[in-house]
């Protein structure tokens, strides 16, 4: 559906994106995961046609999104990182403005405004000026504005920044529902828990480069170890160390051993060694890696704020 081919973008001496390529299939919920300054917003701007790449191409259903083609833009909905609403207008008036820009007739627009406001719990606030809304309410209204023309793909650029937990959950549930109904979603975030919950596929980006992409399971396969077992230090555990060292990377810190189990090693093998030496199961804690472990493995550093 969307093809990004060898796209690069610079601002003076700053390289925002470098040779980025991605293919997004219809119905996907793609997460663009990376720290602030990684290039996520620049890529969203290029996809939506707000900016042009210095090199490479972006096409939506074989139509370029970067040459001002109105057909391509009509198939896209953009929820920008910075709220794009008119504070002095009411919720309803804001949606009327956006709907008329997309050329919707009055009857269709009225129906979609009512439907949209109801979907995000703002029906009773339709006549209130947006300046009286909380950040979460504005975010929800911004999403509805991006959906009025029924796009085939929705671009969400960090849509939960500054949002309260209730509004965040409402946004999640709305996007999940829309995706189940067939809407393709591209969602940028630096929150790993959001990507884990929402996305069918995740592309990790940092310093303008795509480091890896795939399902969570596929990304986890890139780790040299599958699980970690923390073992409380004891006389029994000390006897087990020589055999444990053959099963993964072993570190002893603060009165405990941590074994990063080598990929391909069965956990049952580890626990057989522990049982053989009389290590109590109560002193063992198993943890499984997540997106943060993948990110640290790929970049060698923690997320930037």
Backbone as CSV, one residue per row, in Angstrom:
resi,resn,N_x,N_y,N_z,CA_x,CA_y,CA_z,C_x,C_y,C_z
1,UNK,0.836,-1.216,0.000,0.000,0.000,0.000,0.864,1.256,0.000
2,UNK,1.773,1.347,0.992,2.698,2.476,1.062,4.110,1.950,0.880
3,UNK,4.843,2.555,-0.041,6.216,2.140,-0.300,7.144,3.332,-0.125
4,UNK,8.078,3.200,0.807,9.084,4.222,1.065,10.413,3.658,0.578
5,UNK,11.005,4.299,-0.414,12.200,3.750,-1.060,13.383,4.701,-0.943
6,UNK,14.386,4.306,-0.168,15.675,5.005,-0.080,15.510,6.508,0.137
7,UNK,14.679,6.867,1.111,14.375,8.271,1.370,15.403,8.894,2.313
8,UNK,15.873,10.070,1.933,16.793,10.840,2.775,16.293,12.277,2.867
9,UNK,16.577,12.909,4.010,16.191,14.302,4.215,17.158,14.964,5.179
10,UNK,17.668,16.123,4.782,18.588,16.876,5.630,18.094,18.299,5.800
11,UNK,18.488,18.895,6.931,18.241,20.311,7.193,19.605,20.947,7.429
12,UNK,20.169,21.531,6.391,21.527,22.042,6.506,22.496,20.896,6.732
13,UNK,23.260,20.987,7.812,24.241,19.938,8.125,23.637,18.778,8.912
14,UNK,22.367,18.916,9.298,21.704,17.874,10.087,21.003,16.878,9.171
15,UNK,21.361,15.623,9.295,20.701,14.562,8.533,19.556,14.002,9.372
16,UNK,18.329,14.279,8.940,17.150,13.813,9.684,16.795,12.378,9.326
17,UNK,16.933,12.030,8.038,16.663,10.668,7.563,17.742,10.275,6.579
18,UNK,18.157,9.010,6.645,19.218,8.543,5.770,18.863,7.196,5.163
19,UNK,18.517,7.193,3.878,18.284,5.970,3.114,17.247,5.059,3.781
20,UNK,16.105,5.644,4.105,15.040,4.902,4.794,14.144,4.202,3.770
21,UNK,13.918,2.911,3.981,13.011,2.138,3.132,12.068,1.320,4.009
22,UNK,10.773,1.350,3.661,9.754,0.589,4.379,8.615,0.274,3.416
23,UNK,8.023,-0.886,3.589,6.801,-1.239,2.870,5.710,-1.491,3.897
24,UNK,4.558,-0.850,3.722,3.439,-0.993,4.655,2.252,-1.558,3.899
25,UNK,1.751,-2.694,4.365,0.670,-3.403,3.685,-0.685,-2.896,4.148
26,UNK,-1.722,-3.058,3.335,-3.074,-2.670,3.740,-3.486,-3.391,5.031
27,UNK,-4.090,-2.638,5.953,-4.581,-3.226,7.191,-3.555,-3.360,8.290
28,UNK,-2.309,-2.968,8.025,-1.276,-3.051,9.064,-1.465,-1.956,10.109
29,UNK,-0.930,-2.215,11.279,-0.798,-1.192,12.324,0.696,-1.118,12.608
30,UNK,1.373,-0.233,11.880,2.824,-0.143,11.966,3.231,0.870,13.022
31,UNK,4.089,0.451,13.908,4.635,1.359,14.902,6.004,1.847,14.476
32,UNK,6.193,3.158,14.499,7.492,3.767,14.227,8.054,4.176,15.588
33,UNK,8.956,3.366,16.112,9.407,3.493,17.491,10.817,4.039,17.562
34,UNK,10.981,5.124,18.298,12.312,5.692,18.456,12.294,6.863,19.415
35,UNK,13.460,7.290,19.876,13.541,8.415,20.809,13.230,9.734,20.118
36,UNK,13.059,10.774,20.890,12.872,12.104,20.320,14.096,12.470,19.474
37,UNK,13.842,13.040,18.314,14.933,13.411,17.434,15.412,12.290,16.537
38,UNK,14.691,11.175,16.522,15.122,10.025,15.721,14.797,10.185,14.244
39,UNK,13.829,11.061,13.917,13.423,11.252,12.532,11.984,10.855,12.262
40,UNK,11.246,10.512,13.309,9.864,10.040,13.138,8.971,11.114,12.530
41,UNK,8.997,12.312,13.094,8.117,13.379,12.591,8.498,13.801,11.183
42,UNK,9.781,13.802,10.888,10.212,14.128,9.524,9.649,13.110,8.541
43,UNK,9.704,11.840,8.893,9.184,10.805,7.998,7.678,10.967,7.816
44,UNK,6.960,11.294,8.890,5.512,11.519,8.783,5.215,12.689,7.847
45,UNK,6.008,13.743,7.956,5.803,14.919,7.092,6.060,14.585,5.631
46,UNK,7.033,13.726,5.375,7.331,13.327,4.010,6.225,12.442,3.441
47,UNK,5.726,11.507,4.255,4.654,10.621,3.795,3.411,11.428,3.437
48,UNK,3.097,12.405,4.276,1.879,13.195,4.080,2.017,14.243,2.986
49,UNK,3.228,14.446,2.494,3.434,15.419,1.431,3.667,16.830,1.923
50,UNK,3.792,17.017,3.228,4.053,18.353,3.760,5.484,18.795,3.465
51,UNK,6.379,17.820,3.324,7.759,18.108,2.960,8.163,17.147,1.845
52,UNK,9.221,17.501,1.139,9.716,16.650,0.064,11.074,16.070,0.445
53,UNK,11.309,14.826,0.087,12.609,14.222,0.403,13.705,14.786,-0.491
54,UNK,14.926,14.761,0.005,16.062,15.157,-0.820,16.396,14.059,-1.829
55,UNK,16.098,12.830,-1.461,16.352,11.685,-2.340,15.352,10.594,-2.008
56,UNK,15.100,9.712,-2.967,14.175,8.613,-2.745,12.752,8.969,-3.134
57,UNK,11.845,8.025,-2.914,10.449,8.228,-3.301,9.502,7.602,-2.289
58,UNK,8.288,8.141,-2.239,7.228,7.613,-1.376,5.969,7.524,-2.220
59,UNK,5.393,6.336,-2.302,4.177,6.155,-3.088,3.109,5.456,-2.268
60,UNK,1.874,5.879,-2.468,0.711,5.266,-1.853,-0.129,4.679,-2.973
61,UNK,-0.213,3.354,-3.010,-0.905,2.673,-4.111,-0.382,3.158,-5.463
62,UNK,0.950,3.231,-5.555,1.659,3.604,-6.791,1.497,5.075,-7.177
63,UNK,0.924,5.881,-6.289,0.790,7.318,-6.543,1.729,8.067,-5.604
64,UNK,2.537,8.965,-6.123,3.484,9.703,-5.306,2.758,10.603,-4.308
65,UNK,3.247,10.620,-3.070,2.667,11.511,-2.051,3.458,12.817,-1.944
66,UNK,4.518,12.944,-2.733,5.414,14.079,-2.546,5.365,15.113,-3.666
67,UNK,4.463,14.920,-4.631,4.429,15.882,-5.738,3.121,16.670,-5.778
68,UNK,2.412,16.697,-4.626,1.177,17.472,-4.558,-0.025,16.786,-5.149
69,UNK,0.041,15.492,-5.413,-1.089,14.762,-5.992,-2.242,14.700,-4.988
70,UNK,-3.375,15.260,-5.360,-4.501,15.349,-4.437,-5.124,13.985,-4.157
71,UNK,-5.043,13.070,-5.115,-5.620,11.746,-4.888,-4.888,11.029,-3.764
72,UNK,-3.559,11.122,-3.757,-2.775,10.484,-2.704,-3.085,11.111,-1.354
73,UNK,-3.147,12.429,-1.320,-3.417,13.105,-0.042,-4.811,12.799,0.478
74,UNK,-5.771,12.607,-0.429,-7.135,12.322,0.007,-7.225,10.956,0.682
75,UNK,-6.295,10.069,0.372,-6.308,8.740,0.968,-5.544,8.684,2.275
76,UNK,-5.000,9.838,2.688,-4.249,9.917,3.938,-4.956,10.812,4.944
77,UNK,-4.873,10.418,6.216,-5.314,11.279,7.303,-4.124,11.495,8.221
78,UNK,-3.892,12.731,8.645,-2.725,13.044,9.476,-3.147,13.602,10.823
79,UNK,-2.668,12.969,11.885,-2.827,13.487,13.242,-1.449,13.991,13.665
80,UNK,-1.205,15.300,13.580,0.140,15.820,13.838,0.497,15.812,15.318
81,UNK,1.812,15.891,15.573,2.276,15.921,16.959,1.789,17.175,17.671
82,UNK,1.817,18.313,16.979,1.297,19.552,17.544,-0.181,19.672,17.177
83,UNK,-1.023,19.901,18.158,-2.469,19.938,17.942,-2.828,20.989,16.896
84,UNK,-3.605,20.572,15.906,-4.000,21.456,14.799,-5.489,21.741,14.881
85,UNK,-5.865,22.632,15.779,-7.262,23.026,15.964,-7.324,24.530,16.193
86,UNK,-8.518,25.095,15.976,-8.741,26.521,16.209,-9.384,26.702,17.578
87,UNK,-8.635,27.276,18.506,-9.094,27.398,19.896,-10.374,28.211,20.039
88,UNK,-10.565,29.218,19.186,-11.723,30.101,19.332,-12.992,29.510,18.719
89,UNK,-12.862,28.427,17.980,-14.024,27.761,17.401,-14.482,26.619,18.305
90,UNK,-15.735,26.235,18.152,-16.253,25.093,18.905,-15.738,23.804,18.271
91,UNK,-15.952,22.690,18.981,-15.565,21.386,18.439,-16.256,21.149,17.100
92,UNK,-17.554,21.435,17.044,-18.326,21.228,15.822,-17.823,22.122,14.695
93,UNK,-17.530,23.390,15.004,-17.061,24.322,13.981,-15.698,23.900,13.436
94,UNK,-14.820,23.395,14.309,-13.530,22.899,13.849,-13.709,21.780,12.840
95,UNK,-14.582,20.842,13.154,-14.801,19.717,12.254,-15.455,20.159,10.950
96,UNK,-16.311,21.180,11.029,-16.925,21.712,9.807,-15.857,22.291,8.884
97,UNK,-14.898,23.009,9.469,-13.816,23.600,8.663,-13.036,22.506,7.938
98,UNK,-12.625,21.476,8.679,-11.819,20.415,8.073,-12.624,19.612,7.063
99,UNK,-13.886,19.356,7.379,-14.719,18.604,6.450,-14.952,19.339,5.149
100,UNK,-15.145,20.662,5.233,-15.356,21.448,4.014,-14.087,21.544,3.177
101,UNK,-12.932,21.538,3.848,-11.669,21.537,3.103,-11.518,20.268,2.267
102,UNK,-12.111,19.182,2.747,-12.068,17.924,2.001,-13.234,17.788,1.031
103,UNK,-14.077,18.824,0.961,-15.143,18.826,-0.033,-16.342,17.962,0.313
104,UNK,-16.556,17.673,1.596,-17.701,16.857,1.987,-18.986,17.672,1.880
105,UNK,-20.051,17.064,1.387,-21.333,17.774,1.332,-21.901,17.923,2.740
106,UNK,-22.821,18.856,2.912,-23.307,19.216,4.245,-23.959,18.039,4.975
107,UNK,-24.732,17.259,4.287,-25.414,16.128,4.932,-24.410,15.093,5.437
108,UNK,-23.473,14.731,4.569,-22.447,13.754,4.956,-21.609,14.284,6.101
109,UNK,-21.249,15.560,6.019,-20.409,16.156,7.057,-21.126,16.171,8.397
110,UNK,-22.396,16.542,8.430,-23.154,16.541,9.694,-23.177,15.150,10.311
111,UNK,-23.412,14.141,9.476,-23.471,12.770,9.981,-22.127,12.331,10.555
112,UNK,-21.059,12.668,9.852,-19.737,12.231,10.299,-19.265,12.990,11.533
113,UNK,-19.670,14.252,11.662,-19.337,15.011,12.868,-20.009,14.380,14.080
114,UNK,-21.290,14.073,13.958,-22.018,13.457,15.069,-21.434,12.094,15.417
115,UNK,-21.166,11.312,14.385,-20.596,9.982,14.597,-19.220,10.069,15.255
116,UNK,-18.389,10.985,14.776,-17.040,11.120,15.299,-17.004,11.611,16.739
117,UNK,-17.793,12.640,17.038,-17.821,13.170,18.398,-18.323,12.117,19.379
118,UNK,-19.292,11.341,18.944,-19.808,10.265,19.799,-18.741,9.204,20.039
119,UNK,-17.965,8.895,19.020,-16.948,7.847,19.124,-15.852,8.189,20.129
120,UNK,-15.591,9.489,20.327,-14.526,9.883,21.260,-15.087,10.543,22.520
121,UNK,-16.380,10.392,22.755,-16.982,10.888,23.990,-17.067,12.390,24.103
122,UNK,-17.215,13.084,22.976,-17.269,14.550,23.011,-18.593,15.107,22.477
123,UNK,-19.592,14.268,22.329,-20.871,14.704,21.782,-21.481,15.828,22.613
124,UNK,-21.359,15.741,23.930,-21.971,16.764,24.787,-21.150,18.058,24.840
125,UNK,-19.970,18.050,24.189,-19.127,19.251,24.175,-19.033,19.857,22.775
126,UNK,-19.903,19.465,21.878,-19.790,19.897,20.482,-19.929,21.402,20.313
127,UNK,-20.674,22.073,21.211,-20.896,23.516,21.093,-19.916,24.332,21.933
128,UNK,-18.979,23.656,22.600,-18.009,24.357,23.451,-16.754,24.721,22.651
129,UNK,-16.185,25.872,22.994,-14.965,26.290,22.314,-13.804,25.387,22.715
130,UNK,-12.948,25.112,21.749,-11.842,24.184,21.972,-10.875,24.692,23.032
131,UNK,-10.785,26.007,23.213,-9.858,26.544,24.209,-10.212,26.095,25.624
132,UNK,-11.440,25.615,25.829,-11.846,25.131,27.150,-11.563,23.647,27.333
133,UNK,-11.043,22.985,26.301,-10.812,21.539,26.346,-9.475,21.215,27.014
134,UNK,-9.426,20.046,27.623,-8.162,19.523,28.141,-7.304,19.045,26.974
135,UNK,-6.031,18.773,27.261,-5.145,18.280,26.211,-5.640,16.978,25.608
136,UNK,-6.154,16.092,26.460,-6.663,14.819,25.967,-7.873,14.971,25.069
137,UNK,-8.757,15.900,25.406,-9.944,16.149,24.582,-9.548,16.711,23.223
138,UNK,-8.558,17.609,23.220,-8.085,18.171,21.948,-7.479,17.085,21.069
139,UNK,-6.717,16.185,21.681,-6.113,15.096,20.916,-7.183,14.218,20.275
140,UNK,-8.220,13.916,21.034,-9.289,13.071,20.493,-10.020,13.774,19.346
141,UNK,-10.245,15.074,19.508,-10.916,15.839,18.456,-10.049,15.912,17.204
142,UNK,-8.733,16.036,17.398,-7.810,16.093,16.264,-7.845,14.800,15.443
143,UNK,-8.004,13.672,16.128,-8.090,12.391,15.421,-9.355,12.345,14.562
144,UNK,-10.475,12.799,15.125,-11.726,12.805,14.357,-11.609,13.709,13.140
145,UNK,-10.935,14.856,13.291,-10.748,15.758,12.151,-9.981,15.070,11.026
146,UNK,-9.032,14.202,11.394,-8.225,13.508,10.385,-8.970,12.364,9.719
147,UNK,-10.124,11.986,10.293,-10.870,10.828,9.784,-12.129,11.209,9.016
148,UNK,-12.472,12.481,8.981,-13.745,12.902,8.387,-13.892,12.465,6.937
149,UNK,-12.819,12.487,6.178,-12.895,12.169,4.747,-12.702,10.681,4.475
150,UNK,-12.681,9.871,5.551,-12.556,8.416,5.458,-11.290,8.002,4.681
151,UNK,-10.118,8.364,5.215,-8.870,7.984,4.544,-8.624,6.483,4.627
152,UNK,-7.772,5.989,3.751,-7.408,4.576,3.787,-6.239,4.326,4.728
153,UNK,-5.486,5.391,5.006,-4.350,5.270,5.923,-4.352,6.453,6.877
154,UNK,-4.132,6.183,8.165,-4.072,7.234,9.178,-2.660,7.323,9.723
155,UNK,-2.079,8.525,9.669,-0.751,8.779,10.216,-0.909,9.451,11.569
156,UNK,-0.416,8.823,12.620,-0.520,9.379,13.970,0.884,9.663,14.491
157,UNK,1.207,10.940,14.627,2.547,11.339,15.060,2.519,11.669,16.554
158,UNK,2.894,10.696,17.372,2.916,10.848,18.833,1.611,11.444,19.350
159,UNK,0.478,10.787,19.117,-0.822,11.382,19.437,-1.206,11.383,20.909
160,UNK,-0.364,10.827,21.782,-0.728,10.793,23.204,0.167,11.673,24.061
161,UNK,0.959,12.539,23.433,1.812,13.445,24.202,0.944,14.378,25.046
162,UNK,1.205,14.432,26.340,0.463,15.308,27.234,-0.971,14.897,27.483
163,UNK,-1.273,13.613,27.309,-2.646,13.125,27.442,-2.822,12.369,28.756
164,UNK,-3.971,12.578,29.398,-4.281,11.877,30.635,-4.569,10.402,30.340
165,UNK,-4.461,9.523,31.359,-4.642,8.079,31.130,-5.986,7.711,30.511
166,UNK,-7.072,8.389,30.907,-8.390,8.064,30.355,-8.453,8.377,28.860
167,UNK,-7.938,9.538,28.474,-7.941,9.914,27.060,-7.007,9.013,26.261
168,UNK,-5.873,8.656,26.862,-4.939,7.768,26.172,-5.612,6.433,25.862
169,UNK,-6.312,5.895,26.842,-6.981,4.613,26.629,-8.091,4.749,25.585
170,UNK,-8.798,5.880,25.607,-9.860,6.108,24.616,-9.273,6.171,23.212
171,UNK,-8.106,6.802,23.076,-7.433,6.883,21.778,-7.015,5.484,21.325
172,UNK,-6.448,4.708,22.242,-6.034,3.346,21.904,-7.219,2.527,21.404
173,UNK,-8.316,2.572,22.151,-9.479,1.759,21.793,-10.055,2.182,20.445
174,UNK,-10.073,3.493,20.171,-10.585,3.968,18.888,-9.701,3.482,17.742
175,UNK,-8.380,3.624,17.882,-7.468,3.215,16.822,-7.511,1.701,16.598
176,UNK,-7.617,0.942,17.677,-7.710,-0.512,17.550,-8.986,-0.907,16.809
177,UNK,-10.081,-0.229,17.128,-11.358,-0.516,16.457,-11.262,-0.190,14.972
178,UNK,-10.707,0.976,14.648,-10.577,1.390,13.250,-9.677,0.426,12.474
179,UNK,-8.609,-0.025,13.114,-7.708,-0.962,12.452,-8.393,-2.311,12.209
180,UNK,-9.189,-2.768,13.171,-9.938,-4.014,12.968,-10.903,-3.888,11.795
181,UNK,-11.403,-2.670,11.574,-12.345,-2.435,10.476,-11.635,-2.237,9.136
182,UNK,-10.300,-2.290,9.138,-9.558,-2.242,7.890,-8.688,-1.024,7.660
183,UNK,-8.722,-0.032,8.566,-7.903,1.162,8.381,-6.431,0.834,8.643
184,UNK,-5.569,1.244,7.729,-4.126,1.093,7.915,-3.640,2.252,8.783
185,UNK,-2.849,1.939,9.801,-2.379,2.963,10.741,-0.857,2.941,10.813
186,UNK,-0.263,4.129,10.713,1.163,4.302,10.975,1.264,5.189,12.211
187,UNK,1.903,4.675,13.249,1.829,5.298,14.578,3.250,5.508,15.107
188,UNK,3.654,6.759,15.243,4.979,7.027,15.790,4.889,7.270,17.290
189,UNK,5.872,6.753,18.006,5.867,6.883,19.463,7.268,6.634,20.005
190,UNK,7.517,7.152,21.207,8.731,6.748,21.921,8.367,5.958,23.171
191,UNK,7.079,5.594,23.286,6.615,4.778,24.401,6.548,3.314,23.969
192,UNK,7.399,2.499,24.551,7.459,1.096,24.146,6.180,0.337,24.467
193,UNK,5.521,0.712,25.584,4.291,0.005,25.944,3.183,0.271,24.927
194,UNK,3.189,1.457,24.316,2.201,1.752,23.277,2.437,0.879,22.051
195,UNK,3.690,0.800,21.621,4.004,-0.014,20.451,3.684,-1.482,20.699
196,UNK,3.970,-1.947,21.910,3.703,-3.351,22.250,2.219,-3.647,22.202
197,UNK,1.398,-2.733,22.732,-0.044,-2.965,22.773,-0.690,-2.846,21.396
198,UNK,-0.304,-1.836,20.639,-1.078,-1.468,19.455,-0.612,-2.107,18.154
199,UNK,0.680,-2.285,18.002,1.229,-2.467,16.658,1.404,-3.931,16.256
200,UNK,0.975,-4.235,15.031,1.186,-5.571,14.477,2.616,-5.723,13.978
201,UNK,3.254,-4.594,13.647,4.660,-4.612,13.227,5.316,-3.334,13.722
202,UNK,6.588,-3.418,14.051,7.294,-2.285,14.648,8.581,-2.039,13.875
203,UNK,8.809,-0.777,13.520,10.075,-0.372,12.902,10.811,0.510,13.907
204,UNK,12.002,0.094,14.293,12.804,0.862,15.248,13.695,1.824,14.468
205,UNK,13.595,3.110,14.821,14.338,4.154,14.115,15.175,4.949,15.097
206,UNK,16.394,5.281,14.695,17.243,6.140,15.521,18.260,6.819,14.615
207,UNK,18.528,8.088,14.888,19.463,8.877,14.086,19.147,8.790,12.594
208,UNK,17.842,8.781,12.282,17.414,8.836,10.898,17.532,7.548,10.122
209,UNK,17.795,6.445,10.807,17.935,5.164,10.126,16.971,4.134,10.725
210,UNK,16.423,3.277,9.872,15.624,2.157,10.350,16.594,1.053,10.755
211,UNK,16.612,0.731,12.039,17.551,-0.266,12.546,17.038,-1.688,12.377
212,UNK,15.724,-1.840,12.480,15.112,-3.168,12.342,13.611,-2.986,12.235
213,UNK,12.940,-3.943,11.622,11.478,-3.925,11.587,10.968,-5.348,11.574
214,UNK,9.784,-5.530,12.147,9.170,-6.849,12.195,8.154,-6.915,13.308
215,UNK,7.562,-8.062,13.493,6.676,-8.260,14.636,7.528,-8.269,15.897
216,UNK,6.890,-8.158,17.045,7.642,-8.187,18.295,8.429,-9.492,18.405
217,UNK,7.797,-10.601,18.037,8.481,-11.892,18.105,9.706,-11.911,17.193
218,UNK,9.577,-11.340,15.993,10.708,-11.313,15.066,11.837,-10.427,15.592
219,UNK,11.483,-9.305,16.208,12.506,-8.422,16.763,13.234,-9.097,17.919
220,UNK,12.490,-9.817,18.741,13.110,-10.489,19.884,14.090,-11.566,19.442
221,UNK,13.878,-12.111,18.246,14.795,-13.132,17.737,16.188,-12.574,17.471
222,UNK,16.305,-11.252,17.396,17.612,-10.649,17.141,18.482,-10.605,18.387
223,UNK,17.872,-10.870,19.536,18.634,-10.850,20.780,19.477,-12.120,20.905
224,UNK,20.679,-11.985,21.447,21.527,-13.164,21.627,21.016,-14.107,22.710
225,UNK,20.151,-13.617,23.586,19.581,-14.473,24.625,18.073,-14.293,24.649
226,UNK,17.372,-15.373,24.977,15.915,-15.341,24.952,15.322,-14.944,26.294
227,UNK,15.859,-15.483,27.384,15.345,-15.192,28.713,16.501,-14.949,29.676
228,UNK,16.185,-14.354,30.806,17.155,-14.170,31.884,16.616,-14.824,33.144
229,UNK,17.492,-15.483,33.858,17.107,-16.103,35.124,17.991,-15.521,36.219
230,UNK,17.332,-14.938,37.226,18.060,-14.403,38.373,18.031,-15.451,39.478
231,UNK,19.201,-15.821,39.967,19.330,-16.903,40.937,19.974,-16.346,42.198
232,UNK,19.283,-16.444,43.321,19.830,-15.972,44.590,21.100,-16.756,44.922
233,UNK,22.120,-16.043,45.313,23.410,-16.687,45.597,23.302,-17.557,46.842
234,UNK,23.833,-18.767,46.731,23.845,-19.719,47.852,24.954,-20.724,47.609
235,UNK,25.205,-21.580,48.601,26.221,-22.614,48.412,25.842,-23.515,47.244
236,UNK,24.548,-23.830,47.123,24.091,-24.702,46.044,24.283,-24.036,44.680
237,UNK,23.971,-22.739,44.590,24.104,-22.050,43.306,25.563,-21.945,42.876
238,UNK,26.452,-21.782,43.845,27.872,-21.703,43.523,28.362,-23.008,42.890
239,UNK,27.820,-24.135,43.364,28.196,-25.427,42.789,27.683,-25.578,41.351
240,UNK,26.576,-24.895,41.052,25.971,-25.016,39.715,26.625,-24.118,38.684
241,UNK,27.437,-23.130,39.101,27.965,-22.133,38.179,28.723,-22.697,36.976
242,UNK,29.608,-23.665,37.160,30.345,-24.160,35.986,29.432,-24.677,34.876
243,UNK,28.364,-25.362,35.245,27.451,-25.882,34.225,26.565,-24.772,33.643
244,UNK,26.189,-23.799,34.474,25.364,-22.687,33.997,26.123,-21.827,32.988
245,UNK,27.426,-21.662,33.207,28.228,-20.835,32.311,28.234,-21.382,30.882
246,UNK,27.982,-22.672,30.754,27.945,-23.280,29.424,26.611,-23.056,28.720
247,UNK,25.637,-22.494,29.451,24.285,-22.324,28.901,23.950,-20.877,28.559
248,UNK,24.891,-19.959,28.830,24.630,-18.557,28.524,25.644,-17.648,29.171
249,UNK,25.339,-16.349,29.169,26.213,-15.352,29.789,25.822,-15.189,31.246
250,UNK,26.786,-15.389,32.137,26.510,-15.392,33.568,27.229,-14.234,34.245
251,UNK,26.467,-13.462,35.040,27.030,-12.333,35.786,26.582,-12.446,37.227
252,UNK,27.503,-12.191,38.159,27.169,-12.217,39.580,27.302,-10.811,40.147
253,UNK,26.189,-10.254,40.618,26.165,-8.900,41.170,25.198,-8.855,42.347
254,UNK,25.592,-8.164,43.416,24.713,-7.916,44.561,24.051,-9.197,45.094
255,UNK,24.858,-10.199,45.316,24.346,-11.392,45.956,23.453,-12.253,45.100
256,UNK,23.523,-12.098,43.768,22.691,-12.921,42.879,23.422,-13.153,41.566
257,UNK,23.109,-14.278,40.943,23.635,-14.599,39.623,22.537,-14.320,38.595
258,UNK,22.895,-13.712,37.497,21.937,-13.518,36.408,22.461,-14.243,35.178
259,UNK,21.657,-15.191,34.687,22.025,-15.970,33.510,21.197,-15.510,32.322
260,UNK,21.860,-14.951,31.307,21.191,-14.631,30.046,21.253,-15.892,29.196
261,UNK,20.149,-16.588,29.116,20.116,-17.897,28.476,20.423,-17.757,26.983
262,UNK,21.362,-18.543,26.523,21.758,-18.479,25.122,20.585,-18.868,24.217
263,UNK,20.417,-18.129,23.128,19.347,-18.428,22.186,19.468,-19.870,21.713
264,UNK,18.346,-20.583,21.712,18.335,-21.977,21.291,18.458,-22.959,22.440
265,UNK,18.804,-22.452,23.623,18.917,-23.315,24.800,17.554,-23.459,25.468
266,UNK,17.141,-24.669,25.733,15.866,-24.912,26.382,15.926,-24.537,27.861
267,UNK,14.879,-23.860,28.346,14.836,-23.510,29.760,14.855,-24.755,30.637
268,UNK,14.266,-25.828,30.140,14.241,-27.068,30.923,15.653,-27.540,31.238
269,UNK,16.583,-27.305,30.324,17.977,-27.703,30.552,18.575,-26.924,31.710
270,UNK,18.259,-25.629,31.759,18.761,-24.781,32.850,18.201,-25.256,34.185
271,UNK,16.904,-25.496,34.221,16.298,-25.887,35.495,16.720,-27.284,35.930
272,UNK,17.067,-28.134,34.982,17.611,-29.453,35.343,18.944,-29.303,36.066
273,UNK,19.786,-28.374,35.595,21.066,-28.114,36.252,20.832,-27.583,37.674
274,UNK,19.895,-26.640,37.799,19.609,-26.061,39.117,19.077,-27.125,40.077
275,UNK,18.185,-27.952,39.589,17.613,-29.013,40.424,18.689,-30.019,40.829
276,UNK,19.563,-30.332,39.903,20.643,-31.293,40.162,21.499,-30.856,41.343
277,UNK,21.715,-29.543,41.466,22.578,-29.035,42.529,21.788,-28.543,43.743
278,UNK,20.485,-28.766,43.736,19.676,-28.440,44.905,19.375,-26.966,45.074
279,UNK,19.373,-26.216,43.954,19.031,-24.787,44.028,17.518,-24.653,44.145
280,UNK,17.067,-23.976,45.198,15.630,-23.848,45.449,14.964,-23.006,44.364
281,UNK,13.807,-23.464,43.862,13.088,-22.735,42.818,12.598,-21.377,43.315
282,UNK,12.359,-21.273,44.638,11.897,-19.999,45.209,12.940,-18.904,45.056
283,UNK,14.184,-19.302,44.864,15.247,-18.311,44.725,15.545,-17.941,43.288
284,UNK,14.687,-18.377,42.365,14.903,-18.107,40.938,13.784,-17.240,40.372
285,UNK,14.147,-16.255,39.581,13.173,-15.377,38.939,13.451,-15.339,37.444
286,UNK,12.422,-15.640,36.654,12.559,-15.667,35.203,11.998,-14.381,34.607
287,UNK,12.757,-13.739,33.756,12.265,-12.553,33.051,12.464,-12.749,31.558
288,UNK,11.501,-12.245,30.789,11.592,-12.336,29.330,11.905,-10.947,28.763
289,UNK,12.680,-10.888,27.708,13.049,-9.594,27.131,11.874,-8.918,26.440
290,UNK,11.995,-7.625,26.275,10.957,-6.859,25.590,11.578,-5.903,24.603
291,UNK,10.796,-4.929,24.171,11.270,-3.982,23.161,12.488,-3.183,23.638
292,UNK,12.517,-2.852,24.922,13.660,-2.084,25.415,14.950,-2.872,25.259
293,UNK,14.879,-4.189,25.505,16.063,-5.024,25.339,16.516,-5.038,23.879
294,UNK,15.547,-5.094,22.954,15.881,-5.064,21.529,16.542,-3.732,21.188
295,UNK,15.959,-2.639,21.675,16.500,-1.317,21.374,17.919,-1.170,21.902
296,UNK,18.142,-1.607,23.141,19.480,-1.513,23.720,20.472,-2.380,22.953
297,UNK,20.018,-3.528,22.509,20.894,-4.411,21.743,21.282,-3.776,20.402
298,UNK,20.339,-3.082,19.783,20.584,-2.500,18.462,21.385,-1.197,18.526
299,UNK,21.169,-0.431,19.601,21.769,0.909,19.655,22.831,1.042,20.734
300,UNK,22.783,0.166,21.745,23.761,0.236,22.827,23.517,1.356,23.806
301,UNK,22.282,1.883,23.819,21.987,2.968,24.765,20.506,2.956,25.099
302,UNK,20.155,3.683,26.139,18.753,3.765,26.555,18.046,4.826,25.718
303,UNK,16.706,4.846,25.822,15.915,5.844,25.102,16.249,7.243,25.597
304,UNK,16.336,8.167,24.633,16.505,9.573,24.977,15.150,10.208,25.208
305,UNK,15.107,11.174,26.082,13.862,11.921,26.329,13.913,13.219,25.548
